[in-house]
Amino acid sequence: MVCIGIDVSKDKHDCFILSSEGQVPADVFTVPNSREGFQILLNKIHSCVPPQESIKVGLEATGHYSYNILGFLLDCGLPTYVLNPLHTNLYRKSLSLRKTKTDRVDARTIAAMLLSGVDLKPYTSTVYHNEELKSLTRYRFDKVRERAKLKTSVSRLVCILFPELEKLVPSLHLKSVYALLEEFPSAKQIAAANLTRLKFLLSDASKGHYGRDTAVTIRDAARNSIGSFMPAKSLELRHTIRLIRELDAEIDDIENSIQSLMDELHSPITSIPGIGFRMAAMILAEVGDFSRFDSPDKILAYAGMSPSTYQSGQLNNCYAHMEKRGSGYLRYALYNAAKYVCHWDPTFAAYLAKKRAEGKHYNVALSHAVKKLVRLIYALEKSGLPYRPTASL
């Protein structure tokens, strides 16, 4: 067995080759992050490793910096392992009491870690090509979060400019309300507006849902409003609404791309009531290849949803907190998916009610539902069969 450790960085990669006999066919050498550098690395591996020897190549998960070299290694057919930086950091500290952290040391640590027999799963091409779906779901997540912040800004500005409006409409974040505020972004401007114009604006934006009565109500409230007239805040409100509309269009475009990829995957987890294509896409993107995990508990640990454990002598932790060390995106997706599944599926609803009846806090009971959901998802992905509500898991 020959192990190659690669410490990835933006402009160059430090590599180290170690054999199972403890020999060092190639001490730490550096290759540039380029096609020529990748070829130099491949030639070095072939020159140092006899044909009969098995090869393991390892590198840390460093986001976009490792993406290109990872694709190159997979295309070359080399068994490649992507290591958690937290795992390698702890392993490096276990080898020495000295506080030493360099690229050269990291390359040696990765090679030694591969050789140590630590239970690692090779990175498959399935996971690599799943990166497109992961990029889309994470991009959508960031855009939705950005839109939520802008909506909070709208609520803040309306509270200053026309605080009575919030009690007159079901929500401030309706197309009709945005259309009204974009043209008349203050109570003073609405109060001075032509009633016919207000009626047409609201009716057109709400597709006939709001008419003259609503226009009269809003204008009367504006005439008696305590809202301030601040042109700077009105300008900010206009621009914020436009940004929200732009984000709406971008999110729709992203979701269309996600839907196309999900149509190709035909995942059985979309048959679970309460899991739409967006949440299913995020779960599939973050988990990647289910064959990497020996059990559903491994997926929970990967999401950082396993309970922490502390025991020393007669001391045991009386309340086990969630570790929260894994993929935050996967943890978010599973937690929110469990909420909807417990709402729409009778089996999960009864399970959640049972845990609540045992005296557990809602979040604790929901975490039990998440575990049950992960077992279900794991079983469906392994079997390829759709969900059957009568099946007991």
N, C-alpha and C positions, 0 to 999 in steps of 0.2 A: 504494500500500500504506500502510495506517495501522496502527500497532502500539500496543496498550494494555498497559502494564505495571501490575500490581497487586501491592502488597506486603500480604500477608494477616496480620492479627493477631486477637486474641480479640474485641475490642470495636469495631474500626474497620479500614478498608482504605484505604491510600494509593494513588492511581491517577495515571497519567501517560500522555498521549496524544502520540505522535510520528509524523510522516509520513515517507514515504520521501524527500521533498525536503529533509528536515532541519527542517521547520517544526514548531512546537509548538502544535497547535490548543487544547490545554488543559494548562497546567502542573499540577504536583502538586496534587491536591485530595483531600479526605478524605470518605469516606462511612461512615455507621454500619453495623455488622453487623446489619442488620434488613431486613425486606421493603421499607420505605421507602427505605433506603439502596441496596438493589439496584436499585430502580426509578430512583433518581436517577442511578446509574451508567449504566443503559441509556439513559435520556433524553439524558445527556451525550454518549454515544457516537453516538447517532443525530443529535444536533445538530451534532457536530463532523466527522462523516464523510459525505462526499457519497455518494449511492446507488451510483455507479459504482465506488467505491473498494473494494479488498479489505481485509479486517479480520483481524488476528491479536490474540488476547488471551492474555497470558501471566501465570502466577502460579507461585510456588514450591510444592513439595510440603511442606506444613506440617501433615500429619496431619489431625486432626479439625477444625482451625480452617478449613481450605479446603474442606471437604466441601460445605457448604451453598451457598456462592457458586459453586462449580464446577458443582453441579447446576443452579443458576439459569442460568448462562451456556450450558450445553449445551441446556437446555430452550428457550432463546431462539434457538438455532441459530447461535451464534457460534463460529467456529473457535477452540478453546481449546487452549493448550499448557501442560503442567505441567512445570516445570523442576526439575532436581536442584539443591538449595541449594548443594552443593559446586561445581557447574558455574557457577552465578551468582556465587558468592564469588570463584572464580578469575578470572572475566571482569571483575568489578568491580575487582579488584586490578590487572588488566592495563591498565585505563584510567587509573590514577593511582598515583603512588608514595606519596601521602598515605594515612594510615590513617584512612579516613572510612567509617563504617557507620551510616546512619540509615535510617528507613523511607522517607523521601523519596528518598534516594539509591538505595535498592534498587528502588523503583518505576521510576526513570529507567533503572537498569541492566537491568532485565527488558525494558523496551521497546526499548532499544538492542540487546540481545542477540537479540530477535526480528527486528529489522531488519537485523542483521549477516549474515544468510544462513547462520547455524549450522544444521547438519543436525538438525532437530527434527521429531518426529512429533506430529501433533495428538492430543489426548486424545479418545477416542471414547466414545460412550454405552455401548458394550459393556464397556469398562474400568470405567466409572462404576458400572454395575449389577452388576459383578463384585465390588464392594466388600463385598457381603453375604457372599459366600463367603470373601473374605479375612478379614473380621471373625471369622467362625466358626472358621476354621483357626488364626488367631493366638490366639484365645481358648482353643481347645483346647490349643494348644502351651503356653500359660502355665499352664493347669490341670494338664497332665501334668507339667510341670516342678515345679510346687508339690507335686504328689503324690509325686514322686521324692524331694524334700527330706524330706517327712514319713516316707517309708519308711526313709530313712537314719536318722532320729530313732528309729524303732522298733528298728532294728538296734543303735543305740547303747544304748538303754534295756534291751534284752534282755541285752546284754553285761554290764550292771551287775546286773540282777535275777535272771537265770537263764541264764548263759552256756552251759551244757551243752545247752540246747534246740536251738541251731542245728545241732548234729551229729546230732540225732535226727529231723529232718524235712528233706524236700528243699529247702524254702525257708521262711523266716519269714513270707513274704507270701502265705500261703494262707488261705482263708476259715476253715478249721478251726483254724489256729494263731491267727488273730485272734480267733475266738470263744473259744478257751481263754484267751488273755491278757486279753481284755476282762473276763471274769468272775474270773479268778485271775491278776492281773498281777504275780506274784512267785513265786519258787521255794517260799518258805515257805507261801504260800497253796495252791499246787498240792499240796505235800506233805501238807497237812492236809485236802485235799478228799476227799469220798466217792468211792470208786472207781466206783460205779454212775453217779454224776453225771458224772464225767470221761468214762466210756465213752459215755454218751448224748450228751454235748456234742460229742465228737469225731466220733461216728458220724453225728449229724444234720448237722453242718456240712460233713462230707466226703462226704455222701450214701452212707454205708456203706463208704467206703474204709478208714477207720480204725476199729478195734474195741477189744475188751478188751485184747489184747496191747499195742497202742500205748499205751493208757491206763496199763497197769501199768508199762511201760518209762519213760514220762514221769514218773510219780509216784515211781518208785524213783530216777530221776536227780535229781528235785527234793529228795528227802530227803537226798541226798549232795551237794547243790549248794554251791558256794562263793559263790553269789550273795548280795548284800546285801539286807536288808529295809529299804527306804526308802519309806514311804508317799507322800512327795511325788513320787518317781519313778514309783511305781505309778499315781498319779493322772494324771501326765503321759502315761504309756503308754496308759491308758484313753482319754483325750481325743484323743490322736494317732490311735488306731485309728478312733475315731468320725469324725474329720475325713477320714481316708482313705476311709471308706465313703461319706461325703457327696460327696467329690470323684469317686468312682467313679460315683455316680448322675448327677452333673452332666456328667461326660465322656460317659457313655452318651447323655444327652439331646442334648448338642452333636453327637455323632457321628450321631445319627438325623437331625438337621437337615441336616448335611453330606451324608448319604446321599441325602436327598430332592432337594437341589440337584444332586448328581451324576447322579441318575437323569434329571433334566431336560436335562442337558448332553449326555449320551451321548458322552462323550469317547473317542476311540479309544486313548488312552494307557493306559486301564485294561486293555486286551488284552495289554499287555506283561507277561510272567511276572515276578512279584515286586513289581509296583506295585499296591497295594491302593487302595481309594477314598480313604483318608485322605491318603496321600502324593500321589496324583494330584490331589486337591482342593487341597492346598497349592501344588503346582507350577502348576496352572491359575490359582489365585487370585493368586499373586505375579507371574506373567508377564502375566496379563490378556489383552489382544488380541494374538494372534501376528502380526497384520498390521503391528504397529508395528515389528517387527524384520525387517530385510532378509535376515538370515542367522542360522544357529545361533550363530555367534561373537558376535553382538550380544547374544544371551541370556546367554551365558557372561560377557560383560563386565558385563551388568546384574546378574548374580549375584555379581560380584566374583571370578570364578574364572579370569580371564585372567592370564597371567604378567606380572609387572612387567618393564619394560625400562629399562635405563640404559646409555647409550653416550656417551662423551665422548673425542674424539681416538682414542687407541689403547686406551682402557679400555673393556672390555665386561663387563657383569655375568656372572660365571661361573655363578651359580645364580639362576635367576629364581624369585622367590617369588610366591605367589598374591597378587593385589592386595587382596582382601577389603574392597572399598569399596562394593559394591552391596548388594542385599537379603540380609541375613543369613538370613532365613527361607527364601528360595529356595535359597541355598547349602546350608543344612541339609537341605532336602527332596531336592535333587538328589544330594547326597553319600550320604545314607542310602538313597535309592532305588537308586542304583548298586550298593550293597552287596548288596541283596536280588536285584536283577536278575542280578548276576554269580553269585549262588548258584543261582538257579532256571532261568536261560536258558543252554543249552549254548554258544551263540555268544559271549555275553558272558563266560562262564566261561573259554572258550578264549582270548579276547582278554586277559583279566586275567592268565591263566597265561603267556601269551606275553610280556607286559610285565614280569612278575616274572622270567621266564627271562633277560630282557635285563639283569638286575641292578638293576632299579629298586626302590626302597623301596615297601612296600605302599601307602602313602598316595599316592605319586607315580603308581604303576600305576593306582590307583583313580581318580585325577584324569583319567587318559587314558580310563578307562571312562566317566567322567562326560561327557566331551566326545562320545564315541560315543553315549551315551544321549541327550544333548541334540540331536544330529543326527537321531536316530531320532524323538524326540518332535516336533521341528519338522516333519519330513516327514509324520508321521501327522496332525498337526493341520492341515497345509496341504492334504493329500489327503482327509482324513476317512475313510481306510480303516483297518481293524484291522491289528494287527501280524501279519506272517507270518515265522516263524522262519527260513525258507529265504532270505528276501530279504537281499541283501548291501548294506550301507551303508558 
